[in-house]
Amino acid sequence: TQLGRTSAGPFVPPGLLTERRFVASTMAAGTVMGCLGVAIVATPLHLGRDLGLGPGHIGITMLALALAMTLAAPLSSRVTERFTARRTLRGGLVLLALGLLALPLAATASGHDTVVALTVAALALTGAAIGVVQATSALGLMTSPAAADGVALGLHNMLRFTGLAVGYSWVAIAYPTGNLSLVYGVPVAAVALTWAMAGPTTPSSEPSAERVFHDHR
């Protein structure tokens, strides 16, 4: 990527784009949006094609994901105050991986009603995890030096929504294979990589609002 330059220097200071909190927050936001894209496209396709649910029933089922996202995001701030933002982020990523793994497993259950019930539970877990990771990655971004640079924030948002587009594209590529484990498995691998990028656990004395992804002392 070529950075634009002005007479005063770089259009975007390169240090802002390589700072650890910016990188971790942007990667987390992009990954979770990609997972959201997979969930909100692949799951309705499965419910309609394989279970024969109509649009109304599919919409009600998918509402579990939206409600869980809405409820979990505000609660993440309380969790962050107790466990630090980085631990909250990594915990949310673990829950997201579990939710994505549960979605194809739900499809293997016997009985129409059982599959729907398990899918609702998996969607609720996935949605809650997405809400937590989104809110916590936003905190990481706002406590990084990039928060004071509008262009850096714009780049973060562009990459975040690029993740959503990648999720849609992945479903278009993988869903025709009929292998739901493949459809949801690749996003799980991306979540695992993002979890690793969040960095190692720091001492429990780490203040959540000041040291989001690594110890600055």
C-alpha positions as CSV (number, residue, x, y, z in Angstrom):
1,T,0.0,0.0,0.0
2,Q,1.4,3.4,-1.0
3,L,0.9,6.1,1.6
4,G,0.0,9.5,0.2
5,R,2.4,12.3,1.1
6,T,2.0,16.0,1.6
7,S,4.6,18.7,2.0
8,A,4.4,18.3,5.7
9,G,5.2,14.6,5.6
10,P,3.3,11.3,5.3
11,F,-0.5,11.6,4.8
12,V,-0.8,8.8,7.4
13,P,2.1,8.4,9.8
14,P,3.3,4.8,9.3
15,G,3.9,4.3,13.0
16,L,0.1,4.7,13.6
17,L,-0.6,1.8,11.3
18,T,1.9,-0.6,12.9
19,E,1.2,0.2,16.5
20,R,0.2,-3.0,18.3
21,R,-3.2,-1.9,19.5
22,F,-4.2,-0.5,16.1
23,V,-3.1,-3.7,14.4
24,A,-4.8,-6.0,16.9
25,S,-8.0,-4.0,17.0
26,T,-8.3,-3.8,13.2
27,M,-7.5,-7.5,12.8
28,A,-10.1,-8.4,15.4
29,A,-12.8,-6.1,13.9
30,G,-12.1,-7.4,10.4
31,T,-12.2,-11.1,11.5
32,V,-15.4,-10.8,13.5
33,M,-17.1,-9.0,10.6
34,G,-16.0,-11.8,8.3
35,C,-17.5,-14.3,10.7
36,L,-20.7,-12.3,10.9
37,G,-20.9,-12.3,7.1
38,V,-20.6,-16.1,7.1
39,A,-23.1,-16.6,9.8
40,I,-25.8,-14.4,8.4
41,V,-25.5,-15.8,4.9
42,A,-24.7,-19.5,5.3
43,T,-27.1,-20.2,8.1
44,P,-30.2,-18.9,6.3
45,L,-29.2,-20.9,3.3
46,H,-28.9,-24.0,5.3
47,L,-32.2,-23.4,7.1
48,G,-34.0,-22.8,3.8
49,R,-32.4,-25.4,1.6
50,D,-31.9,-28.3,4.0
51,L,-34.7,-27.8,6.6
52,G,-37.2,-26.2,4.3
53,L,-37.9,-23.2,6.6
54,G,-39.8,-20.3,5.1
55,P,-38.5,-16.7,5.2
56,G,-40.5,-15.9,8.3
57,H,-39.2,-18.8,10.3
58,I,-35.6,-18.1,9.1
59,G,-35.9,-14.5,10.2
60,I,-37.1,-15.4,13.6
61,T,-34.3,-18.0,14.0
62,M,-31.7,-15.5,12.9
63,L,-33.1,-12.9,15.4
64,A,-31.2,-14.9,18.1
65,L,-27.9,-13.7,16.7
66,A,-29.0,-10.0,16.4
67,L,-30.4,-10.0,20.0
68,A,-27.4,-11.6,21.5
69,M,-25.1,-9.0,19.7
70,T,-27.2,-6.2,21.0
71,L,-27.3,-7.4,24.6
72,A,-23.6,-8.5,24.9
73,A,-21.9,-5.4,23.6
74,P,-22.9,-3.1,26.5
75,L,-22.0,-5.9,29.0
76,S,-18.5,-6.2,27.6
77,S,-17.5,-2.9,29.3
78,R,-18.2,-4.4,32.7
79,V,-16.2,-7.6,31.9
80,T,-13.4,-5.4,30.6
81,E,-13.2,-3.4,33.8
82,R,-12.7,-6.7,35.7
83,F,-10.6,-8.8,33.4
84,T,-8.9,-6.1,31.1
85,A,-9.8,-5.5,27.5
86,R,-7.3,-7.9,26.0
87,R,-8.5,-10.8,28.1
88,T,-12.1,-9.9,27.2
89,L,-11.2,-9.8,23.6
90,R,-9.5,-13.1,23.6
91,G,-12.3,-14.7,25.6
92,G,-14.8,-13.3,23.1
93,L,-12.8,-14.8,20.3
94,V,-12.8,-18.2,22.0
95,L,-16.6,-18.0,22.4
96,L,-16.9,-17.0,18.7
97,A,-14.9,-20.0,17.6
98,L,-17.1,-22.2,19.7
99,G,-20.3,-20.7,18.3
100,L,-19.0,-21.2,14.7
101,L,-18.1,-24.8,15.5
102,A,-21.5,-25.4,17.0
103,L,-23.4,-24.2,13.9
104,P,-22.4,-27.1,11.6
105,L,-22.7,-29.5,14.5
106,A,-26.3,-28.4,15.1
107,A,-27.1,-29.4,11.5
108,T,-26.1,-33.0,12.2
109,A,-28.6,-33.5,15.0
110,S,-31.6,-35.8,14.4
111,G,-35.0,-34.2,14.2
112,H,-36.1,-31.0,12.6
113,D,-37.1,-29.2,15.8
114,T,-33.8,-30.3,17.5
115,V,-31.7,-28.8,14.7
116,V,-33.6,-25.5,14.8
117,A,-33.2,-25.3,18.6
118,L,-29.5,-26.1,18.5
119,T,-29.0,-23.6,15.7
120,V,-30.7,-20.9,17.7
121,A,-28.4,-21.6,20.7
122,A,-25.3,-21.6,18.4
123,L,-26.5,-18.3,16.9
124,A,-27.0,-16.8,20.3
125,L,-23.5,-17.8,21.4
126,T,-22.0,-16.5,18.1
127,G,-23.9,-13.2,18.3
128,A,-22.8,-12.6,21.9
129,A,-19.2,-13.3,21.0
130,I,-19.4,-10.9,18.0
131,G,-20.8,-8.2,20.2
132,V,-18.1,-8.6,22.8
133,V,-15.3,-8.6,20.3
134,Q,-16.6,-5.7,18.4
135,A,-17.0,-3.5,21.5
136,T,-13.6,-4.5,22.9
137,S,-11.8,-4.0,19.6
138,A,-13.3,-0.5,19.4
139,L,-11.9,0.2,22.9
140,G,-8.5,-0.9,21.8
141,L,-8.7,1.4,18.8
142,M,-9.8,4.4,20.9
143,T,-6.9,3.9,23.3
144,S,-4.3,3.7,20.6
145,P,-2.5,6.8,19.0
146,A,-4.5,6.2,15.8
147,A,-7.7,7.4,17.6
148,A,-6.4,11.0,17.0
149,D,-6.0,10.5,13.2
150,G,-9.1,10.5,11.0
151,V,-7.4,8.8,8.1
152,A,-6.2,5.9,10.3
153,L,-9.7,5.5,11.7
154,G,-11.0,5.5,8.2
155,L,-8.6,2.8,7.2
156,H,-9.7,0.8,10.2
157,N,-13.3,1.0,9.2
158,M,-12.5,0.2,5.6
159,L,-10.7,-3.0,6.6
160,R,-13.5,-3.9,9.1
161,F,-16.1,-3.9,6.3
162,T,-13.7,-5.6,4.0
163,G,-13.9,-8.5,6.4
164,L,-17.6,-8.6,5.9
165,A,-17.2,-8.7,2.1
166,V,-14.7,-11.5,2.5
167,G,-17.2,-13.4,4.6
168,Y,-19.8,-13.1,2.0
169,S,-17.4,-14.1,-0.7
170,W,-16.2,-17.2,1.3
171,V,-19.8,-18.4,1.5
172,A,-20.2,-18.0,-2.2
173,I,-17.1,-20.1,-2.8
174,A,-17.5,-22.8,-0.1
175,Y,-21.3,-23.3,0.3
176,P,-21.9,-24.9,-3.1
177,T,-19.6,-27.8,-1.9
178,G,-22.3,-28.7,0.6
179,N,-19.7,-29.1,3.4
180,L,-20.8,-26.9,6.3
181,S,-17.7,-27.8,8.3
182,L,-15.6,-26.2,5.5
183,V,-17.9,-23.2,5.4
184,Y,-17.5,-22.5,9.1
185,G,-14.1,-24.1,9.6
186,V,-12.1,-21.5,7.7
187,P,-13.5,-18.6,9.8
188,V,-12.6,-20.5,12.9
189,A,-9.0,-20.7,11.7
190,A,-9.1,-16.9,11.1
191,V,-10.4,-16.4,14.7
192,A,-7.6,-18.6,16.0
193,L,-5.0,-16.5,14.2
194,T,-6.5,-13.3,15.6
195,W,-6.5,-14.7,19.1
196,A,-2.8,-15.4,18.7
197,M,-2.2,-11.8,17.4
198,A,-3.8,-10.4,20.5
199,G,-0.7,-11.3,22.4
200,P,0.2,-13.2,25.5
201,T,-1.6,-12.8,28.8
202,T,-0.1,-10.1,31.0
203,P,-0.1,-9.8,34.8
204,S,-3.5,-9.5,36.5
205,S,-2.6,-6.0,37.7
206,E,-2.8,-4.6,34.1
207,P,-5.3,-1.7,34.0
208,S,-7.9,-2.4,31.4
209,A,-8.3,1.1,30.0
210,E,-4.6,1.9,29.8
211,R,-3.1,-1.4,28.6
212,V,-5.4,-3.0,26.1
213,F,-3.3,-5.5,24.4
214,H,0.1,-5.3,26.0
215,D,1.9,-4.0,29.1
216,H,3.3,-0.5,28.6
217,R,5.1,-0.3,31.9
